[in-house]
Amino acid sequence: MTTDPGLHDQPGDLPPELRPLRDGDPHRIGPYRVVGLLGEGGMGVVYGALDAQDRCIAVKVIHDRFAADPRFRARFAEEAELMRRVGGLCTAAVHASDTGAERPWLATDFVAGRTLREHVEENGPLTGAMLLAFAAGTAEALQAVHAAGVVHCDLKPANVILSPAGPKVLDFGIAHLVTAGPTGEVFGSPGWVSPERLAGGEGAPAADMFAWGGMVAFAATGRAPFGTGPGAELLRRTRDDEPDLDGVPAELLPVVARALAKDPVERPTAEAAFQAVLALSDAEATAEAHSLSADGFRPDPVRRLQDLLAHRWTGIDASWHQPARWVAAAAAAGAVAAQSGAGVVGGAAATGATTALGTTTATGATGVASGAATATGAAASGGLVKGIAIAAAAVVTAGAVATGGYFAAGALAARDGNGGAAAPSAAPTTPQGAVAHAVDLVLAADGFEIVHVGRLTAESATAQAPAGVSPDDYVWMTETTWRHSYDATAPEPAFESLVTGNEFGDRYVRVGDDLMYRDEFLQSEWLTNPEQVGGVPVDPDDYTPEAALTQLRAISESDDVAVRGSEARDGVPTTRFTGTFALTEIVDPATGEEGVTDAPFELWLTEDGLPLRLEYTGTDTEHEVDYLGFEPASIDAPAPGALPAGSCGTATTQNGMVVEIDSQASELECEEAVGIATAYFNGDAVMPPGGGGSGGFATVNGEWTCGWATVGAIETTPAGERIGGCTFDADPSRGDIVFLKTG
């Protein structure tokens, strides 16, 4: 596959859903003529194209740097295979792919329409036969997905398009095979992920049905079943609270309530839900819509759904999408390309497919992995494991916002010889000196609370939002908040960074030389001094009071700082400063590559010389930093000695097998964890009446119940995976001693 840069001087009357091609964009991808740009994310580009029959097609092309990664290429090929397997009336068809090309690509239907979320926000909930058609269509799509042995894993209102032909389930960016089993990772969107998946269970079809029930409730009421708010709170409600189903029509309520049951066994299958909703639509439909076939039998379910959509699916306006304009634009672009020698991606080695899948132009997938952070460095990597290409655009951008230069630079503030804050500098005589003095005052205070919000600029959101996602929604999806708290009066000064976004939450607490981490999104156990989180190295110096003041320190060192006068800010007398400073940003979330840009800023200092507010703009992001107070902050975290010990070494069983012991239990030293495991392996444990059963269960010291897998299961378990463990009987929430298979 080759790509030759070319000029694309396209006419200005492109279809509204397309943006002009840029220098270097291809004019042809495999057999498809490229018309314009649909969307772009950190991993790839989605082009609008035409096939030989002038049908509108969405073609996803992977960026060069990811195409060069064998693991990424293999995952993309797996995604294409998953998509190829899926059929269904209410999914989008896959037309072709070339996963072996120099830049792999995948071609699917272009689906014109608004997402369910956008439609409901603009027009209100669905009602009557439209609601039934939506519920039936999405259940039919899931039936097709599950019949192919696939689980969607991220069904939500933003991943369903309401097209004139019916609802279309999109975005298989984190889908996986049902037979793949549990991965140890949890992916999805807060408020839509099922309770059993939050507890670490596998992504089974029942998990999709939980999301389906919530999505139908949203379509019927305009409200998410577990409300809105921070991700951690949505997860708590999903686990503990009953869904809000007030306003769901009485006839739909039973099947929706069953789908939202906490116990996956109680939920209907997609096929059962599809049949149940069809039965309701039959009761409401006219005789014309669902007449008996000539032989006296009722048509098959898909035919009945086709009839329902044909007669009752109304009021969806996609008149803005005019295929004829694509054809005209393609002709004009082709003439320009012929003159300029525009590039070609791929060749004739495409793999055709006639089955269906979620199109690649949907919103970004939420790749939130258990224990994965998105707070520091190349923070987006926590979402890159499963969210492929454009499906992961929001995660990639969220990572870019999450760094924004905030943690990229090292700690710069001076410290005294005893490790405390340096004394405030003398009264400043220059603008830079005033800012340096403000930094010193903050570090000399008894503590502080700082809240920093970063988001995409409106211009960047407009340019980067995937097709089907409004710029405003994309800004919201990628917004990240950092709350920094400091208590200098504690016996050992404590610093905390709580980093939250639309679909993640990470808490770091620094006490003395110890750094503790917890995934707030998944309510994970605390870890102490982690070397990496989510595959990203952790630098403890990123979690200090000095690091929280990085931007202020950079402003104090800038040559471009000016005083603009006195003004009241939020009723507080202040002095306003403006200028630019050197902002270190992550320019490539995939590699963690950093770059420096001149960032314009506005800063307000109080009459006492303390900072009140800072606003600045990076390459693609805008930031607001509020300095809320300078008193000791309340920081709630366990003492480092009470945290899980992590890997504790090995123990040997009676038959000579070497097992790695990992302590995830709080207040348990490694030596004790290994001793408990060794006692179990050596038979120094009490089995329950009747024997230990298939799990070999036995109790050690009257406190720890241990068990492990059968010999056959252990033989097929990969090295490093769990094969058993021990639980503290009096308090299972304390955490486990884990047995891991060695190589």
Order of alpha helices (4+ residues) and beta strands (2+ residues): beta-beta-beta-beta-alpha-alpha-beta-beta-beta-alpha-alpha-beta-beta-beta-beta-alpha-alpha-alpha-alpha-alpha-alpha-alpha-beta-beta-beta-alpha-alpha-beta-alpha-alpha-beta-beta-beta-beta-beta-beta-beta-alpha-alpha-beta-beta-beta-beta-beta-beta-beta-alpha-beta-beta-alpha-beta-beta
